[in-house]
Amino acid sequence: MDPQQVPSYSYKQVVNESQPGLELAHGPTKKPTEAWAQAPAIAPFTPERTIWGVRRATFFLSIALVVVIIAAAVGGGVGGSLAVQNAKSACLNNTTSELSIVTTTVTAAAAATTSATSTSGPLVVPTGLVKLDCPGLSDDIAISLGTRSWVFTPACDIDYSGSDFAAVIAYSFHDCLQACAAHNHFSDADECTAITFRADQTKYIPSDYGNCWLKKGDPDAYQGVDTAEDPLASAKLKGSTAESESR
């Protein structure tokens, strides 16, 4: 059959022939353009406004949350700093208020003028009258530290006045000599050339910050006054030798 030819029979005829007793009813038909014209109109799609791809409400809520977090962090830091400063101030005040100076009187093994008493406290200042072997100090005394020795010539009831460069609390004449030798040892020079030692710690420690004084140069010698009540002795450095030289 030629595809361009239209068959002479209609759909009605085809139905009647294929299915006897049925007849196709013809009714009014609408053109496609009429059906489309009656369809409801659809509003155009308008995209929601955003900020950096985020909904406006979500963006502003996020900003508010960040501001709250920053404010809380700053407030916590300031509060913590203030708390630490307050704690330090309270600790310093408590330490200062609890610090006290307690004076304790001690007595050496020999020649004591006061009985021994003691108290407990954070800071103890020893005082008393310590032993001094005068007038028995006559021979030279050697103090050895490491590989060196320092020889001193003692003198009872003699005060080498002036030229002081250090004050020491000493419990014996020997301790005073050793302080002088130790200074020379650590300074690697014989800077300490003489000492004066007083046995009455109670009298001299509060006013002169010690009862043993280290001296430089060649101080003048003076006779002591009231040495029975205020014992003293002094010594001058005679010389020093190294261990290798003394063998």
MDAnalysis code that builds the backbone (N, CA, C; Angstrom):
import MDAnalysis as mda
import numpy as np

u = mda.Universe.empty(741, n_residues=247, atom_resindex=np.repeat(np.arange(247), 3), trajectory=True)
u.add_TopologyAttr("name", ["N", "CA", "C"] * 247)
u.add_TopologyAttr("resid", np.arange(1, 248))
u.add_TopologyAttr("resname", ["MET", "ASP", "PRO", "GLN", "GLN", "VAL", "PRO", "SER", "TYR", "SER", "TYR", "LYS", "GLN", "VAL", "VAL", "ASN", "GLU", "SER", "GLN", "PRO", "GLY", "LEU", "GLU", "LEU", "ALA", "HIS", "GLY", "PRO", "THR", "LYS", "LYS", "PRO", "THR", "GLU", "ALA", "TRP", "ALA", "GLN", "ALA", "PRO", "ALA", "ILE", "ALA", "PRO", "PHE", "THR", "PRO", "GLU", "ARG", "THR", "ILE", "TRP", "GLY", "VAL", "ARG", "ARG", "ALA", "THR", "PHE", "PHE", "LEU", "SER", "ILE", "ALA", "LEU", "VAL", "VAL", "VAL", "ILE", "ILE", "ALA", "ALA", "ALA", "VAL", "GLY", "GLY", "GLY", "VAL", "GLY", "GLY", "SER", "LEU", "ALA", "VAL", "GLN", "ASN", "ALA", "LYS", "SER", "ALA", "CYS", "LEU", "ASN", "ASN", "THR", "THR", "SER", "GLU", "LEU", "SER", "ILE", "VAL", "THR", "THR", "THR", "VAL", "THR", "ALA", "ALA", "ALA", "ALA", "ALA", "THR", "THR", "SER", "ALA", "THR", "SER", "THR", "SER", "GLY", "PRO", "LEU", "VAL", "VAL", "PRO", "THR", "GLY", "LEU", "VAL", "LYS", "LEU", "ASP", "CYS", "PRO", "GLY", "LEU", "SER", "ASP", "ASP", "ILE", "ALA", "ILE", "SER", "LEU", "GLY", "THR", "ARG", "SER", "TRP", "VAL", "PHE", "THR", "PRO", "ALA", "CYS", "ASP", "ILE", "ASP", "TYR", "SER", "GLY", "SER", "ASP", "PHE", "ALA", "ALA", "VAL", "ILE", "ALA", "TYR", "SER", "PHE", "HIS", "ASP", "CYS", "LEU", "GLN", "ALA", "CYS", "ALA", "ALA", "HIS", "ASN", "HIS", "PHE", "SER", "ASP", "ALA", "ASP", "GLU", "CYS", "THR", "ALA", "ILE", "THR", "PHE", "ARG", "ALA", "ASP", "GLN", "THR", "LYS", "TYR", "ILE", "PRO", "SER", "ASP", "TYR", "GLY", "ASN", "CYS", "TRP", "LEU", "LYS", "LYS", "GLY", "ASP", "PRO", "ASP", "ALA", "TYR", "GLN", "GLY", "VAL", "ASP", "THR", "ALA", "GLU", "ASP", "PRO", "LEU", "ALA", "SER", "ALA", "LYS", "LEU", "LYS", "GLY", "SER", "THR", "ALA", "GLU", "SER", "GLU", "SER", "ARG"])
u.atoms.positions = np.array([
    [0.860, -1.196, 0.000],
    [0.000, 0.000, 0.000],
    [0.888, 1.235, 0.000],
    [0.427, 2.206, -0.739],
    [1.152, 3.478, -0.786],
    [0.939, 4.213, 0.511],
    [2.011, 4.577, 1.267],
    [1.854, 5.232, 2.567],
    [1.189, 6.569, 2.455],
    [1.163, 7.196, 1.293],
    [0.530, 8.487, 1.145],
    [-0.952, 8.388, 0.928],
    [-1.471, 7.181, 0.645],
    [-2.904, 7.023, 0.410],
    [-3.628, 6.819, 1.717],
    [-4.797, 7.469, 1.856],
    [-5.610, 7.360, 3.058],
    [-6.706, 6.374, 2.783],
    [-6.888, 5.352, 3.611],
    [-7.941, 4.338, 3.344],
    [-9.294, 5.004, 3.348],
    [-10.166, 4.455, 2.519],
    [-11.500, 5.043, 2.340],
    [-12.435, 4.715, 3.477],
    [-12.109, 3.649, 4.281],
    [-12.988, 3.332, 5.391],
    [-12.550, 4.098, 6.613],
    [-13.491, 4.300, 7.481],
    [-13.216, 5.065, 8.705],
    [-13.013, 4.133, 9.870],
    [-12.659, 4.744, 11.049],
    [-12.474, 3.957, 12.264],
    [-13.772, 3.296, 12.654],
    [-14.881, 3.965, 12.339],
    [-16.182, 3.382, 12.646],
    [-16.385, 2.092, 11.878],
    [-15.994, 2.093, 10.657],
    [-16.146, 0.910, 9.868],
    [-15.258, -0.209, 10.374],
    [-14.059, 0.135, 10.786],
    [-13.140, -0.887, 11.292],
    [-13.696, -1.512, 12.540],
    [-14.246, -0.718, 13.428],
    [-14.789, -1.256, 14.673],
    [-15.976, -2.131, 14.384],
    [-16.841, -1.691, 13.437],
    [-18.036, -2.481, 13.150],
    [-17.668, -3.811, 12.544],
    [-16.629, -3.825, 11.749],
    [-16.250, -5.047, 11.132],
    [-15.549, -5.989, 12.102],
    [-14.719, -5.425, 12.984],
    [-13.988, -6.293, 13.904],
    [-14.808, -6.716, 15.077],
    [-15.715, -5.840, 15.537],
    [-16.540, -6.151, 16.695],
    [-17.988, -5.832, 16.333],
    [-18.708, -6.750, 15.807],
    [-20.099, -6.516, 15.399],
    [-20.908, -6.100, 16.608],
    [-21.836, -5.180, 16.412],
    [-22.730, -4.693, 17.457],
    [-22.255, -3.447, 18.146],
    [-20.990, -3.013, 17.943],
    [-20.443, -1.815, 18.555],
    [-20.374, -0.720, 17.534],
    [-20.701, 0.457, 17.936],
    [-20.665, 1.601, 17.024],
    [-19.947, 2.747, 17.727],
    [-19.019, 3.354, 17.097],
    [-18.238, 4.466, 17.630],
    [-19.083, 5.708, 17.612],
    [-19.234, 6.318, 18.751],
    [-20.024, 7.541, 18.864],
    [-19.136, 8.735, 18.633],
    [-19.597, 9.607, 17.787],
    [-18.826, 10.812, 17.467],
    [-19.302, 11.943, 18.334],
    [-18.424, 12.717, 18.886],
    [-18.769, 13.879, 19.698],
    [-17.899, 15.060, 19.346],
    [-18.169, 16.129, 19.995],
    [-17.338, 17.311, 19.703],
    [-15.898, 17.106, 20.196],
    [-14.975, 17.510, 19.481],
    [-13.548, 17.418, 19.819],
    [-12.953, 18.790, 19.964],
    [-11.893, 18.870, 20.815],
    [-11.198, 20.149, 21.050],
    [-9.822, 20.113, 20.406],
    [-9.524, 21.241, 19.930],
    [-8.187, 21.383, 19.367],
    [-7.146, 21.444, 20.515],
    [-5.959, 20.969, 20.274],
    [-4.924, 20.985, 21.334],
    [-4.653, 22.378, 21.876],
    [-4.741, 23.364, 21.018],
    [-4.439, 24.726, 21.480],
    [-5.481, 25.200, 22.457],
    [-6.754, 24.731, 22.314],
    [-7.798, 25.122, 23.229],
    [-7.581, 24.479, 24.596],
    [-7.146, 23.245, 24.653],
    [-6.883, 22.566, 25.940],
    [-5.731, 23.205, 26.696],
    [-4.703, 23.566, 25.968],
    [-3.559, 24.193, 26.643],
    [-3.908, 25.569, 27.174],
    [-4.806, 26.250, 26.433],
    [-5.176, 27.597, 26.868],
    [-5.933, 27.570, 28.169],
    [-6.710, 26.488, 28.465],
    [-7.488, 26.403, 29.689],
    [-6.687, 25.890, 30.888],
    [-5.392, 25.507, 30.774],
    [-4.568, 25.010, 31.892],
    [-4.240, 26.147, 32.854],
    [-4.237, 25.895, 34.200],
    [-3.958, 26.961, 35.174],
    [-2.533, 27.507, 35.027],
    [-2.395, 28.787, 35.266],
    [-1.088, 29.445, 35.149],
    [-0.203, 29.092, 36.356],
    [1.070, 28.849, 36.134],
    [2.056, 28.503, 37.176],
    [2.944, 29.712, 37.428],
    [3.024, 30.107, 38.741],
    [3.846, 31.280, 39.090],
    [5.319, 30.997, 38.840],
    [6.048, 31.966, 38.389],
    [7.489, 31.758, 38.122],
    [8.260, 31.517, 39.426],
    [9.302, 30.658, 39.453],
    [10.104, 30.312, 40.632],
    [11.073, 31.455, 40.965],
    [10.949, 31.912, 42.177],
    [11.848, 32.984, 42.645],
    [12.807, 32.393, 43.690],
    [14.138, 32.323, 43.459],
    [15.081, 31.736, 44.441],
    [15.173, 32.575, 45.704],
    [15.317, 31.895, 46.865],
    [15.424, 32.582, 48.161],
    [16.773, 33.290, 48.275],
    [16.769, 34.487, 48.861],
    [18.000, 35.265, 49.002],
    [18.916, 34.590, 50.044],
    [20.190, 34.498, 49.739],
    [21.173, 33.864, 50.636],
    [22.380, 34.764, 50.800],
    [23.200, 34.451, 51.822],
    [24.471, 35.142, 52.066],
    [25.573, 34.084, 52.059],
    [26.448, 34.184, 51.101],
    [27.532, 33.208, 50.939],
    [26.981, 31.781, 50.862],
    [25.860, 31.635, 50.164],
    [25.271, 30.318, 49.977],
    [24.504, 29.788, 51.171],
    [24.298, 30.624, 52.205],
    [23.598, 30.209, 53.420],
    [22.352, 31.053, 53.556],
    [21.256, 30.419, 54.006],
    [20.029, 31.167, 54.233],
    [20.290, 32.329, 55.181],
    [19.576, 33.450, 54.951],
    [19.809, 34.657, 55.744],
    [19.584, 34.395, 57.235],
    [18.480, 33.711, 57.572],
    [18.192, 33.448, 58.987],
    [19.287, 32.591, 59.615],
    [19.729, 31.556, 58.869],
    [20.801, 30.691, 59.393],
    [22.093, 31.476, 59.563],
    [22.411, 32.361, 58.609],
    [23.637, 33.149, 58.678],
    [23.644, 34.049, 59.917],
    [22.540, 34.790, 60.149],
    [22.500, 35.701, 61.287],
    [22.502, 34.952, 62.615],
    [21.840, 33.789, 62.674],
    [21.896, 32.991, 63.899],
    [23.326, 32.513, 64.183],
    [24.042, 32.135, 63.121],
    [25.433, 31.687, 63.301],
    [26.304, 32.824, 63.811],
    [26.114, 34.045, 63.252],
    [26.893, 35.205, 63.713],
    [26.622, 35.476, 65.196],
    [25.337, 35.420, 65.593],
    [24.992, 35.661, 66.991],
    [25.633, 34.622, 67.909],
    [25.648, 33.353, 67.482],
    [26.250, 32.295, 68.284],
    [27.746, 32.506, 68.443],
    [28.431, 32.914, 67.356],
    [29.878, 33.168, 67.434],
    [30.178, 34.317, 68.394],
    [29.362, 35.382, 68.340],
    [29.561, 36.520, 69.235],
    [29.406, 36.102, 70.689],
    [28.390, 35.261, 70.972],
    [28.175, 34.788, 72.345],
    [29.361, 33.958, 72.826],
    [29.895, 33.089, 71.967],
    [31.037, 32.235, 72.354],
    [32.272, 33.089, 72.640],
    [32.535, 34.088, 71.758],
    [33.703, 34.952, 71.975],
    [33.569, 35.735, 73.271],
    [32.368, 36.273, 73.520],
    [32.163, 37.030, 74.752],
    [32.365, 36.158, 75.984],
    [31.887, 34.902, 75.921],
    [32.067, 34.001, 77.057],
    [33.545, 33.677, 77.282],
    [34.294, 33.476, 76.172],
    [35.720, 33.162, 76.312],
    [36.484, 34.331, 76.911],
    [36.202, 35.561, 76.411],
    [36.884, 36.738, 76.949],
    [36.544, 36.936, 78.426],
    [35.263, 36.790, 78.756],
    [34.872, 36.938, 80.156],
    [35.516, 35.905, 81.050],
    [35.602, 34.655, 80.565],
    [36.255, 33.619, 81.367],
    [37.729, 33.892, 81.576],
    [38.419, 34.387, 80.502],
    [39.844, 34.698, 80.650],
    [40.089, 35.817, 81.635],
    [39.295, 36.886, 81.541],
    [39.459, 38.003, 82.474],
    [39.166, 37.563, 83.904],
    [38.090, 36.780, 84.060],
    [37.758, 36.307, 85.401],
    [38.833, 35.404, 85.971],
    [39.412, 34.529, 85.131],
    [40.484, 33.666, 85.612],
    [41.716, 34.446, 86.026],
    [42.085, 35.486, 85.231],
    [43.246, 36.304, 85.585],
    [43.037, 37.027, 86.916],
    [41.835, 37.577, 87.097],
    [41.548, 38.250, 88.358],
    [41.607, 37.282, 89.531],
    [41.110, 36.061, 89.321],
    [41.136, 35.072, 90.400],
    [42.565, 34.705, 90.778],
    [43.453, 34.563, 89.772],
    [44.854, 34.230, 90.052],
    [45.539, 35.372, 90.801],
    [45.278, 36.617, 90.369],
    [45.881, 37.756, 91.057],
    [45.405, 37.848, 92.505],
    [44.123, 37.609, 92.723],
    [43.601, 37.649, 94.092],
    [44.223, 36.564, 94.955],
    [44.409, 35.370, 94.361],
    [45.011, 34.270, 95.117],
    [46.452, 34.583, 95.488],
    [47.211, 35.175, 94.527],
    [48.595, 35.540, 94.822],
    [48.666, 36.598, 95.926],
    [47.776, 37.583, 95.857],
    [47.782, 38.633, 96.869],
    [47.461, 38.075, 98.244],
    [46.459, 37.165, 98.286],
    [46.099, 36.571, 99.572],
    [47.238, 35.736, 100.145],
    [47.928, 34.974, 99.253],
    [49.051, 34.143, 99.711],
    [50.186, 35.009, 100.234],
    [50.499, 36.127, 99.511],
    [51.569, 37.014, 99.950],
    [51.234, 37.659, 101.280],
    [49.988, 38.077, 101.451],
    [49.587, 38.698, 102.713],
    [49.693, 37.719, 103.872],
    [49.273, 36.466, 103.632],
    [49.350, 35.464, 104.701],
    [50.799, 35.171, 105.077],
    [51.675, 35.086, 104.031],
    [53.083, 34.790, 104.308],
    [53.734, 35.920, 105.089],
    [53.408, 37.166, 104.712],
    [54.011, 38.318, 105.393],
    [53.545, 38.418, 106.835],
    [52.258, 38.132, 107.036],
    [51.730, 38.257, 108.395],
    [52.239, 37.169, 109.324],
    [52.589, 35.990, 108.738],
    [53.036, 34.878, 109.570],
    [54.535, 34.899, 109.841],
    [55.321, 35.710, 109.081],
    [56.768, 35.741, 109.260],
    [57.124, 36.517, 110.522],
    [57.957, 35.931, 111.333],
    [58.383, 36.591, 112.567],
    [59.835, 36.239, 112.834],
    [60.497, 37.073, 113.608],
    [61.896, 36.860, 113.981],
    [61.946, 36.479, 115.448],
    [62.547, 35.331, 115.705],
    [62.639, 34.832, 117.068],
    [64.099, 34.825, 117.474],
    [64.409, 35.413, 118.596],
    [65.772, 35.444, 119.113],
    [65.974, 34.285, 120.074],
    [67.028, 33.518, 119.803],
    [67.334, 32.357, 120.632],
    [68.703, 32.544, 121.276],
    [68.780, 32.343, 122.544],
    [70.044, 32.456, 123.283],
    [70.664, 31.078, 123.399],
    [71.933, 30.953, 122.947],
    [72.652, 29.682, 123.029],
    [73.926, 29.897, 123.834],
    [74.419, 28.832, 124.394],
    [75.629, 28.903, 125.203],
    [76.612, 27.848, 124.724],
    [77.876, 28.245, 124.548],
    [78.902, 27.307, 124.122],
    [79.235, 26.355, 125.260],
    [80.059, 25.356, 124.936],
    [80.369, 24.317, 125.925],
    [81.127, 24.872, 127.125],
    [81.881, 25.970, 126.928],
    [82.682, 26.516, 128.032],
    [82.366, 27.979, 128.231],
    [82.607, 28.458, 129.453],
    [82.535, 29.879, 129.819],
    [81.241, 30.513, 129.359],
    [80.145, 30.162, 130.000],
    [78.851, 30.757, 129.668],
    [78.394, 31.645, 130.796],
    [77.742, 32.757, 130.417],
    [77.250, 33.686, 131.436],
    [75.745, 33.661, 131.559],
    [75.040, 33.025, 130.625],
    [73.579, 32.935, 130.671],
    [73.158, 31.501, 130.458],
    [72.019, 31.153, 131.010],
    [71.501, 29.804, 130.811],
    [70.923, 29.668, 129.413],
    [70.912, 28.436, 128.935],
    [70.466, 28.192, 127.562],
    [68.956, 28.068, 127.523],
    [68.348, 28.812, 126.619],
    [66.912, 28.699, 126.363],
    [66.710, 28.651, 124.856],
    [65.588, 28.142, 124.444],
    [65.326, 28.049, 123.009],
    [63.838, 28.158, 122.747],
    [63.509, 28.725, 121.609],
    [62.132, 28.781, 121.131],
    [62.131, 28.403, 119.666],
    [60.995, 27.957, 119.187],
    [60.896, 27.538, 117.794],
    [60.238, 28.643, 116.986],
    [60.649, 28.783, 115.739],
    [60.088, 29.793, 114.876],
    [60.689, 29.687, 113.486],
    [60.166, 30.459, 112.532],
    [60.655, 30.370, 111.161],
    [62.047, 30.933, 110.966],
    [62.471, 31.907, 111.771],
    [63.784, 32.514, 111.624],
    [64.430, 32.626, 113.001],
    [65.618, 32.037, 113.165],
    [66.277, 31.981, 114.465],
    [67.597, 32.726, 114.394],
    [67.820, 33.671, 115.300],
    [69.078, 34.412, 115.401],
    [69.799, 33.946, 116.661],
    [70.935, 33.225, 116.520],
    [71.638, 32.735, 117.714],
    [72.392, 33.870, 118.402],
    [72.337, 33.890, 119.710],
    [73.095, 34.869, 120.490],
    [73.664, 34.186, 121.729],
    [74.648, 34.802, 122.343],
    [75.238, 34.250, 123.555],
    [76.704, 34.614, 123.646],
    [77.380, 34.056, 124.624],
    [78.809, 34.269, 124.826],
    [79.519, 32.961, 124.499],
    [80.291, 32.960, 123.394],
    [80.933, 31.733, 122.942],
    [82.350, 31.638, 123.499],
    [82.943, 30.468, 123.365],
    [84.251, 30.177, 123.956],
    [85.373, 30.909, 123.213],
    [86.339, 31.408, 123.973],
    [87.545, 32.030, 123.415],
    [88.724, 31.656, 124.303],
    [89.712, 30.949, 123.729],
    [90.843, 30.425, 124.508],
    [91.926, 31.479, 124.735],
    [91.548, 32.581, 125.273],
    [92.549, 33.586, 125.650],
    [92.771, 33.510, 127.169],
    [94.010, 33.652, 127.611],
    [95.225, 34.092, 126.890],
    [96.030, 32.966, 126.268],
    [95.405, 31.807, 126.006],
    [96.168, 30.657, 125.514],
    [96.507, 30.719, 124.035],
    [96.009, 31.693, 123.288],
    [96.320, 31.781, 121.851],
    [97.664, 32.467, 121.668],
    [98.683, 31.668, 121.350],
    [100.028, 32.236, 121.171],
    [100.725, 31.697, 119.934],
    [100.453, 30.453, 119.575],
    [101.134, 29.839, 118.435],
    [100.386, 30.153, 117.133],
    [101.142, 30.126, 116.016],
    [100.529, 30.311, 114.704],
    [99.494, 29.207, 114.446],
    [98.474, 29.565, 113.721],
    [97.388, 28.621, 113.409],
    [97.295, 28.498, 111.891],
    [97.305, 27.269, 111.395],
    [97.212, 27.010, 109.949],
    [95.811, 26.520, 109.615],
    [95.242, 27.080, 108.561],
    [93.933, 26.666, 108.041],
    [94.153, 26.119, 106.635],
    [93.788, 24.854, 106.409],
    [94.004, 24.209, 105.109],
    [92.661, 24.015, 104.408],
    [92.602, 24.435, 103.173],
    [91.429, 24.240, 102.312],
    [91.913, 23.769, 100.955],
    [91.505, 22.576, 100.575],
    [91.964, 22.039, 99.300],
    [93.454, 21.796, 99.316],
    [94.140, 22.359, 98.338],
    [95.586, 22.155, 98.227],
    [96.376, 23.335, 98.790],
    [95.709, 24.273, 99.476],
    [96.406, 25.444, 99.996],
    [96.213, 25.557, 101.499],
    [97.158, 26.247, 102.127],
    [97.104, 26.482, 103.567],
    [97.398, 27.954, 103.829],
    [96.715, 28.511, 104.851],
    [96.927, 29.899, 105.268],
    [97.345, 29.886, 106.743],
    [98.405, 30.577, 107.051],
    [98.959, 30.603, 108.409],
    [98.675, 31.976, 109.015],
    [98.051, 31.979, 110.211],
    [97.694, 33.213, 110.907],
    [98.447, 33.304, 112.235],
    [98.800, 34.526, 112.613],
    [99.427, 34.788, 113.912],
    [98.381, 35.447, 114.816],
    [97.921, 34.734, 115.880],
    [96.855, 35.279, 116.723],
    [97.385, 36.242, 117.780],
    [96.462, 37.052, 118.323],
    [96.818, 37.983, 119.412],
    [95.581, 38.215, 120.257],
    [95.654, 37.846, 121.554],
    [94.519, 38.044, 122.446],
    [94.415, 39.515, 122.857],
    [93.198, 39.932, 123.134],
    [92.886, 41.277, 123.631],
    [93.318, 42.379, 122.670],
    [93.474, 42.061, 121.386],
    [93.875, 43.041, 120.379],
    [92.723, 43.217, 119.386],
    [92.459, 44.469, 119.037],
    [91.408, 44.796, 118.069],
    [92.058, 45.455, 116.858],
    [91.947, 44.780, 115.694],
    [92.415, 45.396, 114.450],
    [91.267, 46.264, 113.915],
    [91.393, 47.530, 114.053],
    [90.304, 48.459, 113.772],
    [90.309, 48.884, 112.302],
    [89.106, 48.974, 111.733],
    [88.962, 49.447, 110.359],
    [89.305, 48.391, 109.327],
    [89.210, 48.802, 108.045],
    [89.520, 47.948, 106.892],
    [88.602, 46.741, 106.784],
    [87.401, 46.795, 107.397],
    [86.466, 45.659, 107.310],
    [85.848, 45.575, 105.907],
    [85.683, 44.356, 105.409],
    [84.939, 44.180, 104.151],
    [83.852, 43.111, 104.263],
    [83.773, 42.415, 105.411],
    [82.713, 41.423, 105.611],
    [82.539, 41.169, 107.089],
    [81.284, 40.868, 107.477],
    [80.959, 40.484, 108.857],
    [80.387, 39.075, 108.839],
    [80.821, 38.253, 109.787],
    [80.437, 36.835, 109.826],
    [79.983, 36.493, 111.242],
    [78.954, 35.627, 111.351],
    [78.577, 35.068, 112.653],
    [79.391, 33.800, 112.863],
    [80.279, 33.814, 113.854],
    [81.186, 32.685, 114.106],
    [80.999, 32.202, 115.545],
    [81.124, 30.890, 115.725],
    [80.942, 30.286, 117.045],
    [82.270, 29.948, 117.723],
    [83.367, 30.253, 117.023],
    [84.693, 30.045, 117.620],
    [85.707, 30.896, 116.866],
    [86.856, 31.088, 117.500],
    [87.938, 31.836, 116.860],
    [88.409, 31.106, 115.601],
    [88.435, 29.780, 115.657],
    [88.848, 28.984, 114.509],
    [87.895, 29.189, 113.327],
    [86.583, 29.266, 113.600],
    [85.615, 29.493, 112.521],
    [85.867, 30.839, 111.840],
    [86.250, 31.843, 112.602],
    [86.530, 33.161, 112.028],
    [87.756, 33.106, 111.111],
    [88.807, 32.390, 111.558],
    [89.987, 32.220, 110.710],
    [89.642, 31.460, 109.432],
    [88.791, 30.444, 109.558],
    [88.422, 29.657, 108.376],
    [87.608, 30.492, 107.388],
    [86.788, 31.405, 107.884],
    [86.043, 32.284, 106.982],
    [86.992, 33.160, 106.172],
    [88.037, 33.631, 106.797],
    [89.036, 34.442, 106.096],
    [89.762, 33.616, 105.032],
    [90.187, 32.400, 105.420],
    [90.882, 31.529, 104.470],
    [89.958, 31.128, 103.317],
    [88.677, 30.871, 103.611],
    [87.735, 30.480, 102.557],
    [87.538, 31.613, 101.550],
    [87.500, 32.851, 102.031],
    [87.394, 33.976, 101.102],
    [88.594, 34.019, 100.161],
    [89.783, 33.835, 100.713],
    [90.978, 33.837, 99.868],
    [90.984, 32.671, 98.895],
    [90.448, 31.536, 99.334],
    [90.389, 30.359, 98.460],
    [89.496, 30.621, 97.252],
    [88.314, 31.146, 97.486],
    [87.366, 31.330, 96.388],
    [87.685, 32.562, 95.532],
    [88.347, 33.550, 96.098],
    [88.741, 34.705, 95.295],
    [90.070, 34.479, 94.586],
    [90.748, 33.385, 94.922],
    [92.041, 33.036, 94.338],
    [93.071, 34.154, 94.543],
    [92.924, 34.834, 95.693],
    [93.878, 35.886, 96.067],
    [93.782, 36.088, 97.570],
    [94.892, 36.485, 98.183],
    [94.915, 36.690, 99.631],
    [94.386, 38.081, 99.971],
    [93.079, 38.280, 99.712],
    [92.458, 39.574, 100.000],
    [92.226, 39.763, 101.494],
    [91.866, 38.684, 102.195],
    [91.649, 38.765, 103.633],
    [93.003, 38.627, 104.333],
    [93.443, 39.691, 104.979],
    [94.776, 39.702, 105.593],
    [94.715, 39.719, 107.115],
    [93.525, 39.907, 107.705],
    [93.425, 39.950, 109.169],
    [91.973, 39.752, 109.572],
    [91.783, 39.367, 110.847],
    [90.436, 39.209, 111.387],
    [90.406, 39.724, 112.825],
    [89.216, 40.099, 113.259],
    [88.968, 40.394, 114.676],
    [87.733, 39.618, 115.093],
    [87.822, 38.914, 116.223],
    [86.747, 38.057, 116.709],
    [86.358, 38.491, 118.118],
    [85.057, 38.643, 118.370],
    [84.533, 38.959, 119.696],
    [83.584, 37.855, 120.120],
    [83.689, 37.441, 121.385],
    [82.946, 36.283, 121.873],
    [81.490, 36.601, 122.215],
    [81.169, 37.869, 122.445],
    [79.824, 38.231, 122.892],
    [78.917, 38.447, 121.668],
    [78.233, 37.380, 121.256],
    [77.332, 37.489, 120.116],
    [76.127, 38.382, 120.438],
    [75.646, 38.309, 121.686],
    [74.464, 39.089, 122.071],
    [74.686, 40.580, 121.865],
    [75.891, 41.043, 122.107],
    [76.185, 42.471, 122.016],
    [76.438, 42.928, 120.582],
    [77.140, 42.113, 119.781],
    [77.642, 42.607, 118.501],
    [76.816, 42.203, 117.276],
    [76.125, 41.058, 117.318],
    [75.366, 40.642, 116.128],
    [74.245, 41.633, 115.789],
    [73.431, 42.099, 116.755],
    [72.356, 43.030, 116.380],
    [72.867, 44.367, 115.834],
    [73.988, 44.856, 116.341],
    [74.463, 46.186, 115.940],
    [75.484, 46.145, 114.810],
    [76.341, 45.104, 114.779],
    [77.413, 45.046, 113.782],
    [77.265, 43.862, 112.822],
    [76.131, 43.161, 112.891],
    [75.770, 42.109, 111.921],
    [76.709, 40.917, 111.929],
    [77.431, 40.748, 113.013],
    [78.315, 39.609, 113.156],
    [79.234, 39.821, 114.355],
    [80.013, 38.778, 114.645],
    [81.011, 38.904, 115.717],
    [82.402, 38.524, 115.217],
    [82.532, 38.404, 113.885],
    [83.822, 38.120, 113.241],
    [83.910, 39.035, 112.022],
    [84.978, 39.805, 111.930],
    [85.096, 40.765, 110.836],
    [86.351, 40.463, 110.020],
    [86.171, 40.338, 108.712],
    [87.284, 40.087, 107.788],
    [87.820, 41.432, 107.309],
    [89.164, 41.533, 107.226],
    [89.796, 42.829, 106.946],
    [90.798, 42.716, 105.800],
    [90.989, 43.852, 105.132],
    [91.968, 43.955, 104.055],
    [93.133, 44.853, 104.490],
    [94.235, 44.724, 103.747],
    [95.375, 45.616, 103.977],
    [96.090, 45.330, 105.297],
    [96.570, 46.398, 105.925],
    [97.329, 46.293, 107.183],
    [96.660, 47.174, 108.238],
    [95.601, 46.665, 108.868],
    [94.847, 47.495, 109.812],
    [95.671, 47.770, 111.080],
    [95.325, 48.882, 111.728],
    [96.004, 49.252, 112.968],
    [95.505, 48.395, 114.132],
    [96.409, 48.109, 115.065],
    [96.083, 47.298, 116.235],
    [95.853, 48.185, 117.447],
    [94.788, 47.893, 118.191],
    [94.467, 48.648, 119.406],
    [94.236, 47.658, 120.549],
    [94.634, 48.068, 121.735],
    [94.419, 47.223, 122.913],
    [92.948, 47.240, 123.281],
    [92.402, 46.053, 123.546],
    [91.008, 45.943, 123.914],
    [90.715, 46.528, 125.280],
    [89.463, 46.917, 125.465],
    [89.020, 47.504, 126.727],
    [88.044, 46.542, 127.394],
    [88.198, 46.369, 128.717],
    [87.321, 45.484, 129.492],
    [87.226, 44.106, 128.846],
    [88.379, 43.537, 128.550],
    [88.399, 42.252, 127.864],
    [87.886, 41.106, 128.743],
    [87.874, 41.282, 130.043],
    [87.325, 40.233, 130.909],
    [85.825, 40.118, 130.704],
    [85.145, 41.268, 130.484],
    [83.713, 41.269, 130.249],
    [83.376, 41.189, 128.759],
    [84.310, 41.616, 127.927],
    [84.090, 41.651, 126.476],
    [85.290, 41.008, 125.787],
    [85.388, 39.658, 125.836],
    [86.564, 38.973, 125.301],
    [86.704, 39.190, 123.790],
    [87.947, 39.355, 123.352],
    [88.211, 39.477, 121.910],
    [89.609, 38.980, 121.614],
    [89.803, 38.646, 120.319],
    [91.120, 38.243, 119.828],
    [91.168, 38.570, 118.343],
    [92.381, 38.756, 117.840],
    [92.561, 39.072, 116.427],
    [93.695, 38.222, 115.873],
    [93.866, 38.260, 114.570],
    [94.955, 37.507, 113.933],
    [95.282, 38.166, 112.606],
    [96.551, 38.068, 112.232],
    [96.999, 38.561, 110.929],
    [97.512, 37.400, 110.093],
    [97.293, 37.526, 108.781],
    [97.771, 36.491, 107.865],
    [99.292, 36.582, 107.752],
    [99.940, 35.474, 108.097],
    [101.408, 35.423, 108.021],
    [101.862, 35.007, 106.631],
    [101.101, 34.141, 105.989],
    [101.445, 33.694, 104.650],
    [100.559, 32.537, 104.227],
    [100.675, 32.166, 102.950],
    [99.914, 31.040, 102.415],
    [100.807, 30.233, 101.509],
    [100.552, 28.943, 101.488],
    [101.375, 28.050, 100.673],
    [100.470, 27.034, 99.985],
    [100.917, 26.591, 98.804],
    [100.232, 25.511, 98.112],
    [100.745, 24.200, 98.633],
    [99.995, 23.127, 98.429],
    [100.380, 21.808, 98.964],
    [101.676, 21.346, 98.357],
    [101.879, 21.599, 97.057],
    [103.116, 21.152, 96.395],
    [104.329, 21.884, 96.951],
    [104.140, 23.154, 97.371],
    [105.253, 23.927, 97.885],
    [105.618, 23.527, 99.313],
    [104.618, 22.997, 100.069],
    [104.886, 22.671, 101.466],
    [105.537, 21.322, 101.634],
    [105.602, 20.504, 100.560],
    [106.239, 19.186, 100.671],
    [107.740, 19.295, 100.497],
])
